[in-house]
Amino acid sequence: MEHQRFAMETARNYGRHNAMVSSITKPQLQRYRMNHPFFSANLQNIFLVLWAICCNICIPGAAFSQDEMGIEFKDQGKLVKKLDFRDLATLTPIQSIKIVEVHEQSQQTYKAFPARNLLDKTFGKKWEAAEEIVFLSLDGYQASIPVAKFLSHDAYFAFAHDDHSPFTLTNRLQGNEIVPLGPLYLIWDNMKSKILLQEGASDMPYQIKSIELATFASQFPGLSPPVNSSAAVRRGFLHFRKYCMPCHTINGAGGNKGPELNYPISVVEYIRPEYLIRWIENPSGIRLNTRMPALTQKIPNRARISKEIVAYLKTMRQNKRKPANPNTDQ
């Protein structure tokens, strides 16, 4: 009951405080954005927080900043439900869950909705028969996670820090970038799981705005290598879809946080394979202050995995397809 009251109070408080901050800062923000055309949405969020602190305005710890927008739940592209924070808080119990926060290399405790319970409430039990669950984030990140992982490990949708501090983290994997985590952040009970710790942050999307049941082939056409590809290339494809695809596209399919890697010019056509392997394993060793994270340090056979990813990219160079809906932002 205490968690439930906190959730509902957070939802109510957010609307009041967001209105206060918006009314105070709108003219200043407009003038600032006119003079600074690259002032991004994320920077705007940080600016609002800093301005609120300076004006002694209280902002609740659960930064469910997209409450008005709501979270979309889809099945094969069809909208099933659209729920805001108040809806979510009434559907499922809230838990405090302590995890190894791999983005910060520390332990953190979050307030969260149990994933299986929430998926039951939104999709019914049919989600368990799906192949993949695709998470689309506000920043363009797009994680596709096999349903089997949710059935074998405990996952949660976090919406706040347990200590009510701002719902952000310092992403040490991406140049110590301060990242807003809301509306929802997918976390795993990894404290006692060697497998989950080895996987790092690849299946921990934040800023989740939609959750969709899907089949991989229909959701991401153009990503699979030819059927006669070598075993190394096929393994490279599996590595790519887990560690690279959430940020990058191949033939227009994948996440939009990073650049397209195959069409019209493959990345292996302008970066030598040996440098590409180095880039995958240690991007900050090549480009200072890059926000691209290195391939997860703790995974077994890390050197082989990076080589197989490049082998997959080299094969896809011969399999270019014009994207059906090219992303003009990249």
N, C-alpha and C positions, 0 to 999 in steps of 0.2 A: 504493500500500500504506500509505503514511503516513496519508492521509486515511481509509482504511478502518479502520486501527487507532484513529484519533482518534474515529471514529464509534462503534465498538463500545465503546471505553473510556467515551465520553460516556454511552452507554446504560446501562452497568454502574454508573458513578458516580452517575448521576441517582437510580437506585433507592436506593443506600446513603445519599446525602446527603439525599434527600427524606425518608427515614425518620427520620434524625437531626433534621432541622428540625421535622418534624411532631410528633415525640414531645416536643420541647422546648417548642413553642409552643402546643400544643393547649389547655391550661387557660387560658393568657393570652388566646388568641384567643376562647375561649368567653365569658370574662368581658367582654372588650372588645365583642364583637358584641351581648351582652345590653344593654349600656349605649349602644351605637351601632347602632340598627336599620338604618341606611343604609350600613353597612360592606359594600361590594361585594366581589365575587370578585376584581376587579382590584386593589382596595386591599389585599385579603388577600395577594395575591401579592407586592405591594410590601412589605407589612409583614413577610412571611417573609424576603425578601431583606435588609431592613434589620436584622432581628433576627439573621439569620445572620452579617452583617458584625460586629455588636456582640459576638457570641459567638465570633468568629474561626472560623466554620465555612466551609469551602470549598464553593462551589456551582459546578459546571462551567459553562463559557461557553455551551454549547448548552442553552438552557432549553426542552427538549422536555418541558414540564410535563404534557402530556396523554398521555405514553407508555403509561400503563395503558389509556387509552381507545382509542387507535389511530385511524388515519385510515380513514374509510369511502370506498370506491370504488363508485359506483352507475352503473347504466345504466337510464335511464328509470324511476327510482324503485326498481329492484330491486338489492339488495346483491350486488355481484360479489366483493369482497374487503374484509377489514378488516385493516390492517397496522399494526404498531407500528414504532417507530424501528429496532429491530434488523432487522426484516424489510426495511424500506426500504434500510438500509445494505448489505444483502447482494444486493439486486436490481440496483442500478445504481451506476456509479462516482461518486465525489464529486469536485467541482471547486471551486476557489477562483475566484470571479467578482467583478470590480470593476465597480460601476455608479455612475451618478449617483443618489444617494439623494434623490429629490424631496421626501420627507417632511421631510428635514433640510436640504435645499439644500446638500449636500456630497457628496463621494465616499466610498463605503464598499466594503469587500470582505467577501463572505460565503462560507461553505462551503455548497454546495448540490448537489442532485440535478438533472441535466438533465431538463427537463420531458418532452420528446418520448420520451426513453429510458424514463423511469418510466411514462409512459402506455402505451408499447408493452408493458412488462412486466406491467402490470395489466389492460389491456383488449385487448391484441393490436392489430393494425393497424386494427380496426374503428373506433377512436376517430377516425381521420382522416376517416371518412365521416359523422360526427355533425355536427349543426348548431352546437351550443353546448356549452360546458363551464361548469357552474355550481359556484361555490365558496361553501360556507357556512362562516362564521366563528363563533367562540365568542361574539363581541360582537353577533351578529345581522346583520352585514354579509353581503350576498349578491350576489356579482358573477357576471354571466352574460357570458361572453366567447366570441365566435365562434371556432370551430375554425380558421378561415382565418388568424387572427392567430398561432396557434401554429405553423402551417405556414410562415409567411413571416418570423417573427422568433424569435430564440432566447430561450426562457424557462427559468427555473430555480426549483426549490423550495428556498429557503434554510432552514437549520435552526440556523445558528450564525454569529456573527461570526468572521472569520478570525483575529483576535487573541485569541479565547477570552474576550472580555469578555461581560458579561450580554447575553442575546439580547433586547435592547430597542432602541427608538429614541425620540428626542424629536420628536414630531410638530408641526412648526412650522406646519402647515396647520390644526391644531386646538388652538390656544392653548397650544402647547408641552407638550402632554400626554405623559407618559412611558408608552409603550405596550409591553407584552410582545408579542413577535412569534410565539412558538410556539403550536401545534406546527410549522406550516409557514408560510412567507411567500413568495408568488409575486413573483418579480423578473424583470426583462427586461434583456438586454444592450443598454443604451441609450446607451453611451458615444459611439457614432458614428452614432446614429440621430436625426435631427431630428424625424421623425414620432413616435417613442416619447417624446421629451422634450416635445413639444408636448402629448401626451396626459396628461402629469402622472401622478398617482397613481391614476387611476380604475380601472385594471386591475391594481392591485397589492394584492390583499387579504392581510392577515396573520391570524394565529390560525386558519388553515384547519383545519377538522375533518372536512369531507367534500368529495369531488370527484365530480361527476355528469355523465354524458353526457345531453343533453336536446335537445328541440326547444323553441324559445322559446314558441310559442303554447300548447303543452300545459303547460309549466312555469309560465307567467305569464298565465293567462286573465284577461280583464278589463282588460288594459293597452292593447290596441290601440285607436286611435280609429276612428270610423266610416269605412267605405270611401269615402264621398263627401267626406271632409275635404279641406281645402285643402292645397296643397303645403307651406305654412309649418307647418301643424299636423302633417303627416306627418313633416317634418324635426324638429319639436319633439319628437315621440314618440321618434325615434332619438336625439336629444340626451338626452332624459330617461332612456332605458334605459341609456345609457352613463354619464352623470354623476350621476344622481339616484337611480335605482332600486336601486343597491346598498344604500342606507341607508333609502329610503322606499318605502312601498306605495301603490298605486292600487287601490282596490276589494279590498284585502287581498293583492295580489300584489306581491312585491318583498322588499326587505330589511327587517329589523326593528330596525335600529339607531336609526332616526329615526321620526317619527310618520307615520301614515296621512295622505294629502293629498287624498282625494276623498270618502270615505264615513265618516260620514253627511253631513258638511258639507265642501264643497270649500274648500281653502285660499284660493281666489280669492273666496270669499264672506265671508271675515273679514279678508283683507288686500288692500288695493287693489293692482291690477296694477302700478302704477308703483313702489310700495314693494316688491312681490315681486321685481321686476327688480333693484332695488337690493340686496335681501337676497341674491339669488343671486350677484350680482357681488361684493358686499363685506359679508358678514354681520357681521363685527366692527365695521364702521362704523355699524351700527345697534344691535347688542347687544354690550356689552363682555364679553370672556372667553367668547364663544360657542365651542363646539367644532365648529360646522358650518364646513367649509372653503369658501372662495370657489371659484367656477367657475375652472377651470384658467387661469392667467394667459396662458400662451403659445399657446393655441389660436387659430387665425385666425378672424376674424369673431366675436369673443367677444360683442360687444354684440348682434349679430343672433341668436346662439345663445340668449342669455338671454331675448330677446323671444319667440323661437319656442317655448321651453320653456313660457313663460306662456301662449302661444296654445294649446298642447296642453292645459294644465291647464284653461283656460277651456272648451275643447270637452268635456273629460271631465266637467266639472260637469253636463252634460246626459246623461251616460252612467254614472250611478251603479249599482253592483251590490253587493248585500249580500255580504260575504266569506263563503265557504263555511266557513272556519275562522278567525273573527276573532281577532286577537292581543289577549288580555286584558291584556298588559303595557303597552300603549300608552295 
